[in-house]
Structure formats: structure tokens, C-alpha cells
Amino acid sequence: MNLSSLRRAGPATARILMYAAWFGVALWAAGVVFYNVWGGGVLVWLYVAGMACAFAFRKRYPAAWWSSWGILLLLLVYYLCIPATNDKEWQPSWSRLPSVEINGNEVVVTNVRSFIYRTEQDFDVRYVTRRFDLDKLSTLDFAVSHWDGMEFVAHTMLSFGFEDGKHLALSAETRLPEGVEQGTIPGLYKQFNIIYILADEEDLFALRTTYRKEDMYLYRINIGRDDLKKAFLGFVEKINGFHSRPRYYNTVTANCTTELVDTFKDYLGVRRWQWTPLFNGMCDQDAYDRGELLHLPGESFQELKKRSFLGHGREGEGWDRLRRRWEEGWNADQAAAVRE
């Protein structure tokens, strides 16, 4: 290819990239109109028609073409300026923000979710206060829960374990207002807040294993006590911050997995926490490959995953049975667990 060919290819490539960027931003902005602008269900059709005309007649009416870029810029600025708020009527499962107070070694957690379930939809709303000894914080378990047989997508959670047998489960979730359903696409457009649920395992974990019949796997994270304490205090800071600085959930950038990973990165000062954020059903494999999960010497990931499966409890049975069986397996093999 000679020099003149390269010179001709340069402007053509630039135009292709410009059109690709325009189409991408215009498609995203259609969601802004639909979800974030009053009357968006009607206005989105006017928006699509206007953008299509601006592109089709860009050579005949260049002013309309460049005006379309201005509209996209205005929609971007408008979207970025939409503030999150706690002042809504929330569904019961996400109605209260937890808060954590630390006095010396005593940790007092208010609004711990401790619902009593009869079925997934039939439950007693109960929020309680729990107390923990920070010096007894000893383990961190990582839960990966798959639903509807989907292997590439999962919900991820943590559970902090204490030497006296207590556990405090944590889950980053969408905070849904009354009458609003969760969705992947709405999650891109500031339709839900994000909330860190602090709960009893009998609520957060048993809801998935016993009543939703999800396939949940529980792993023990390879982390020393000093780093575990730092991570716990990091989550505490974030949880308390939601009272004055609410944030939006985002399907890609602020979801159940990215929130966990970002906290480990921010407060442990390490870059090894890189679990796949979007198609996160393989994040346990990623964590194993990076040495972040305890396992037996020579134990493959598939072997670890098999013995980490919690099974499905029967309605009316307690979570204790599943947790006890899992703990017995770990206690029997603890001396052989690998810390890499």
C-alpha cells in the first residue's frame, strides 16, 4: 500500500469510527429518553425518528447532523446530573438501610435483615440489631448462587464468620421502590439504588437454597486476619455512607460482584481481586485460579466446587443443617487447606 492510499484510507476510517460512535451513543441515549425523561414512552419514538432523519440527510442538511451531536451531549449531561435519593417508598426486602457502629472491639449492627419465610413471597418482615466482637472476626465465606440453570450469571455474596459461631451475611443488591420490577436494561439507566444488605444467613442464604431452589456454592476465601479486618471495616465505611450518599445500581459497573471486588481493591491495596463483573457465573473459577479460595492440596476447581455445593433445603427446614454439613467438611480438612 503506497502513501497516497494511506492518505485516502485515513479520512474514511475516521468517518467510520465517527459513525460507529454516533450510533452507539444514540442507541444508549434512546434508553435515557425512555427511562429518565417524563413521557419517555412517547418521546422515544420522536427521538428515534429525529435521529434517523439527521443521519439519513446528514450531507444535505449538515446543521441537523451536528445538532444531533448536541442533543446527545445534552442527554449525557442530563443523565449524569440525575441524583440518587433515599426518599422513596421501598419494597419491604430493601426498606431499611443497615448501619454499623464500632465501639472499641464491639460491633453493633442495626437493621440486620432477619425475615421469617414460609414461602418466597410469604414472609414476616423483621429487622433486628446484632452485636459482634471485632477481635473474633476469623473467616470470610464467598457465596455464588445460580438461578434458572444459568451457569454464566450468578448472584455473589459474602459471610463474615466469628470465633463464637456468629455470622453476618452481606449482599449488594438493587434497592427496588414499590411497584418496580428489577431488569437488566433498566439497571443501566438509574432506575434502582444499590443497597448493601446485612442479614442473618438464615435469611439471605436460605431464601435462595430453600425457597428459590437456586444452586448455591459456598467457598472459604484465602485471607489473613489483618486483611480480613481491613476489608470488614471497608465495607462498614461504605454501608454507613449510603445514608448520606446514596448511589445508583448499574448492571455493568455497580452490581453485586463489582461492589465486592472494588471494596477489596480499595481497602486492601491489592489488584488481585479481578472476578468477572458481568458474566459473573465463572467468578468462583477466577478466584480459584488467582489463589483466592482455600482448597485442599492438589484439589482441582471442579472437585472444590462439587464439595462446596450446599444443596436445596426443604421448606420448613432450617438453614442450620446446610451450614453445619458444610462446616463439618471444612473443619475435617482445615489442616490441609492451602494458603497460596
Disulfide bonds with the S-S distance in Angstrom:
none
